[in-house]
């Protein structure tokens, strides 16, 4: 559960504080990563992002190994954030839009592709032709 939180923070931040650490060998590198993870507080990791992310980490860290997570609570935490931020459940996802745009670019006629790329065909727009 905590690892999922790190993935979410990676998506938001673009990196995590323990990425890119240098060391003499793998063992030393993993020790440095472990030290940095331990030294990075939840508040520092989540600073500047919605409080729901810190709440998620605090909740995960409060669980014992044998505890069953309250998935409804966790879903509600992020669903409420989603709504508060003004998003809608339209089932249109970033990757769907990207795939659609890419398919339009590959199936469009050459002139349309040039226009979409901001290139000129050398001809004046229809409204300006005499």
N, C-alpha and C positions, 0 to 999 in steps of 0.2 A: 504494500500500500504506500509506504514511504517512497519507494522507488518511482511509483507513478507520479507522486508529487514532484520529484526531481525532474521527471520528463516534462511535466507541465511547466515548471519554472524554466527549464531549458527552452521550451517553445516561446515563452514570454520574453525572457531575457536575451536569448541568443547564445548564452554560454552559462557555465556554472563556475563559481569561484575556484574550484579545484581543477579546472581544466587547464592544460598547457603547462603543468608543473614539470620542471626538469630535474633529473636525478641521474646518478651514475649507472644504476641498473634498475631492472623492473621492481625488485623487492624494495629498494629505496623509494622509487617513484610511488608505489602503492602505499608505503608508509607515510609519505608526504600527503598523498591524497586523503588518507584516513585522518591524519592530523588536521588537515584543513577542513574536512567535513565536520569533525568534532568541534573545531574552533569557530565554525560559522553558525551563529545563532539563527533560529527561525526568523527572528525579526530582521536580522541583517540580510538574509537570503530573500525575504519577501518585501523588503523596504521599497516603497514606491509602487507597489501593486495592490490590488484589492485585498482587504483584510481576510477575505474568505480563504486565501491561499495559506496564510499563517494559521488560521483556524483548522484547516485541513491537516497541516503538519502536527499541530498540537494534539488533535484528535488521534491521528495515527500513532503518535509516540506514546499516547496514554494507553493504548491497547496492549494487553498481554498476548503472548503467542497463541494461546488457546482461545482467545476471545473471537467471537464472530462480529465483524464490523457492522455498524448500523448503516447499511447501504442507502436506505431511504434518507437518513440525515445527510449523508454526503451528497446524494443527488440533489436534495433540496437546497443545500448550501450553494451549489453552483448554478442550479436552475434559477434561484432568486437573484444571483449576481447577473446572470444572463438577461433576465427581464429588467433588472434595475439599469443595466447598461443600454437598454433600448433595442436589444436584438429580438428577432421574431423566429418562431419555429416554422420556417418556410421550406425546410428540407432542401434548400439550395446551398451547396457547400462550395468553399473556395476551390477545391480540386475539381468539382463538377464544372464550374465556370471556366477554369483554366483549360480543361479538356475540351469544352465546347469551343472556346476561342481558338485553340490549336487546330481543331478539326475544321473550323471555318477558314483559317489561313491556308491549310493544305488543300482544301477543295475549292477555294475561290479562284475565279479566272485571274490571269496575270495582272490585268489593269486594276482590278479590285484589290489585289494584294499590294500593288505599288501604292495605291491611295491609302491603304491601311497602314503602310509603313511610312507614310508621309512623303513619298516620292511623287514627283510630277510626271505625268505622261507626256509633257511638252505641249499639251493642248490647253487652251483656256477653258474654264468651266462653261457649261452649256449656257448659263445665263449671260455670260459676257461675250459669247460668239456673235458675230454679225453676219 
